[in-house]
Amino acid sequence: MLVANILEVKGRDVATISGERSVADAVAMLRERGIGALVVTSSASPVEGMFSERDVVRALASNGEHVLELKVASLMSHDVTTCREDTSVTELMGLMTSHRIRHIPVLVEGQLRGLISIGDVVKARLDELEHEKKELLDYVSAR
């Protein structure tokens, strides 16, 4: 299974935010959309960084509630791992595990075309296993 297959099912909508917006704005967006991360974009780059719940929790624990007044760019992760539509689910699992990340933006010809979360990967893998199980049961039952 490939990233393209996951995007066909989940869609290509990606929540983005400017690095100039406040952390409070970003937190409100995460809550409103019920998501765990935002792709930080700018006119110069489709993926400037990633901003996640984890970034907020760490900053709050270290510096208190005044971090909500900071700009998203001050807390975002700058080194972003991306993938392509032809990246396999197995490769995604490896990237997420080795980089200890939960979200990977999908780029096509330098443009942001989706976002894959660890939940998307788990769902895709479970669907794949269920399909394999059904095929095996059908095979055994046909004997």
C-alpha positions in Angstrom: 0.0 0.0 0.0 1.2 3.5 -0.9 0.6 7.0 0.5 -1.6 7.7 -2.6 -3.9 4.9 -1.4 -4.3 6.4 2.0 -4.9 9.9 0.6 -7.7 8.5 -1.7 -9.5 7.3 1.4 -8.8 10.1 3.9 -8.7 13.0 1.5 -6.0 15.7 0.8 -7.2 18.4 3.2 -4.3 19.8 5.2 -4.6 22.3 8.1 -2.0 24.9 7.6 -0.9 28.0 9.6 1.5 30.9 9.1 4.5 31.0 11.4 3.6 34.6 12.2 0.3 33.6 13.9 0.2 33.2 17.7 0.5 29.9 19.5 -2.9 30.6 21.0 -4.4 30.8 17.4 -2.7 27.5 16.5 -4.0 25.8 19.7 -7.5 27.0 18.9 -7.2 25.6 15.4 -6.0 22.2 16.7 -8.9 22.1 19.1 -11.5 23.2 16.5 -10.4 20.7 13.9 -9.7 17.9 16.4 -6.2 17.3 15.0 -2.8 17.0 16.5 -0.6 19.0 14.1 -0.5 21.8 11.6 1.8 22.3 8.7 3.4 25.7 8.9 3.6 27.4 5.5 4.8 30.6 4.0 4.8 32.3 0.6 8.4 31.0 0.2 7.8 27.4 1.2 4.9 25.0 1.2 6.4 23.3 4.3 8.2 25.7 6.5 7.8 23.6 9.6 5.4 21.4 11.7 3.5 22.6 14.8 2.1 19.9 17.1 0.4 19.4 20.4 3.7 18.0 21.6 5.4 21.3 20.9 2.8 23.2 23.0 3.0 20.8 25.9 6.8 20.9 26.1 6.8 24.7 25.9 4.1 25.1 28.5 5.9 22.7 30.9 9.2 24.6 30.4 8.0 28.2 30.2 4.4 28.5 31.4 1.3 30.0 29.8 3.0 33.0 28.3 4.1 30.7 25.4 0.6 31.2 24.0 1.5 34.7 23.1 4.6 33.6 21.1 4.6 33.1 17.3 4.1 29.6 15.9 7.5 29.9 14.3 9.2 30.0 17.7 7.9 26.6 18.7 7.5 24.7 15.4 9.8 21.9 14.3 12.0 23.2 11.5 13.5 19.9 10.3 10.5 18.3 8.6 10.5 14.8 7.2 8.3 14.6 4.1 7.2 11.8 1.8 5.8 11.3 -1.7 2.6 9.7 -3.0 4.6 6.6 -4.0 6.1 6.1 -0.5 5.0 2.8 0.9 3.2 2.3 4.2 6.1 0.2 5.4 8.6 3.0 4.6 6.3 5.5 6.4 6.3 3.3 9.5 10.1 3.3 9.4 10.3 7.1 9.0 7.9 7.7 11.8 9.7 5.3 14.1 13.2 6.4 13.3 12.5 10.1 13.5 10.0 9.7 16.4 7.3 11.8 14.6 3.6 11.4 14.2 2.9 13.4 11.1 4.5 13.5 7.6 3.5 16.0 4.9 3.1 14.7 1.4 4.8 16.7 -1.4 4.2 16.3 -5.1 6.5 18.4 -7.3 7.3 20.7 -4.4 3.7 21.3 -3.5 1.9 20.2 -0.3 -0.7 17.5 -1.3 -1.6 15.9 1.9 -0.6 15.0 5.5 -0.3 11.4 6.8 -0.6 10.8 10.6 0.4 7.8 12.5 -3.3 7.1 12.9 -3.7 7.0 9.1 -0.8 4.5 8.9 -2.2 2.3 11.6 -5.7 2.3 10.0 -4.2 1.5 6.5 -2.1 -1.4 8.0 -5.2 -2.8 9.9 -7.3 -2.6 6.7 -4.5 -4.4 4.8 -4.3 -7.1 7.4 -8.1 -7.6 7.4 -8.0 -7.9 3.6 -5.2 -10.5 3.9 -7.1 -12.4 6.6 -10.3 -12.5 4.4 -8.2 -13.8 1.4 -6.7 -16.5 3.5 -10.0 -17.6 4.9 -11.5 -17.7 1.4 -8.6 -19.8 0.2 -8.9 -22.2 3.1 -12.7 -22.5 2.8 -12.4 -23.2 -0.9 -10.4 -26.4 -0.3 
